[in-house]
């Protein structure tokens, strides 16, 4: 059985510039020329600032998710306790919270 022939290589259109990113990155990382040092510092700064921004975004999301989940848990707890104590679980959550917990937790689902 003969092996299939490799596909023919298509030459680039006339007037195009062949550019490879790998040699450029190698030169950027290893060169001691001032313009490459400046580009390297800028690239490192962008990466560090992007990572820092991502951490801040994750912390903000985690804080808001914690608040959402805690309010849902409190609502479910209060409704369950209302059933156990013989109260109607369909009363407004602030009213149930005051009767069961003695205080209103301040967060309800929209």
N, C-alpha and C positions, 0 to 999 in steps of 0.2 A: 504494500500500500504506500503510495507516494504521500509525502507530507505536503500540506497546502502551501502555496507560495505566499510570502508576506505581502501585505498590500503595498502598492507602489507609493513611494514618497512623493507628496505633492509639494512642489516648490512654492515658496511664498510669492505673492504678487510683486510685480516690479515696483521699485520705489519704496518698499517697506524696510524698516530697520529691525533687525533681529535683536531681541533683548532677552537676556536671561537674568532672573532675579537672584539665583544662587551665587554667582560670582560677585555681584554687587553687594550682597549681604556679607559675604566673606571679607571683602575689601573694607566695608564699613566697620566691621567688628575688629579687624586686625590692623588697620592703617593708623599711622601716627600723624597724618596730615591734619592741619588745623581745621579744615572744613569738615573732615570726617569726625574729628573729635566733637565739634559742635553739633553735628547731626546725631552722633551717638548720645550725647548728653540730652538733646531734645527728645530723642526716641525713648530714652530711659525715663525722663520726666513725664512724658505722656503715658507710658505704661504704669508708672507708680501712681499718678493722679487718677487714672482710670480705675485701677484696683482699689484705691481709697474711696472713690465715689461709689463703686459697687458695694463695698463694705457698709458704707453709710446707708445706701438704699436698702440693703438686706436688714440692717438693724431697725430702720423705720418700719419696714414691712412686718418684721417679727413683732415689734411692739404693737402695731395696730391689729395684727392677727391675734395676739394674746388677749387684747381687749375684747375683740369680737367673740372669741371662744369662751372667755370668762362670762360674758353677758349671756350667751346661749346656755351655758352650764347652769348659771344661777336661775334662769327662767325655767329650765327643765326641773331643777331641784325643787323650786318653789311649787311648781305644778304637781310634782309627785308627792310632796309633803301635804299639799292640800287634799289630795285623794286619800292619803293615809289618815289624815285628821278629820275627814268627813266634810270638808269644805268643797265648794264648787271650783274646779280647776279653770273654769272659764271666766272667773272674775279678772278684772284688769291686773296686770302684773304688779304695778305699784301697790295696789291694795293687798294683793296676796303677800307681797314681800313684807308689808307692814304688819300683817296679821301673824305671819309665820316666823319671820326673822326678827321682827321688831324694828327694822329699818328698811329703807328702800335703797337698793344697790345702785340706782341711777342710770342703768343702761338697759335699753329695750331694743328689740329688733324693729326695724322700720316697718 
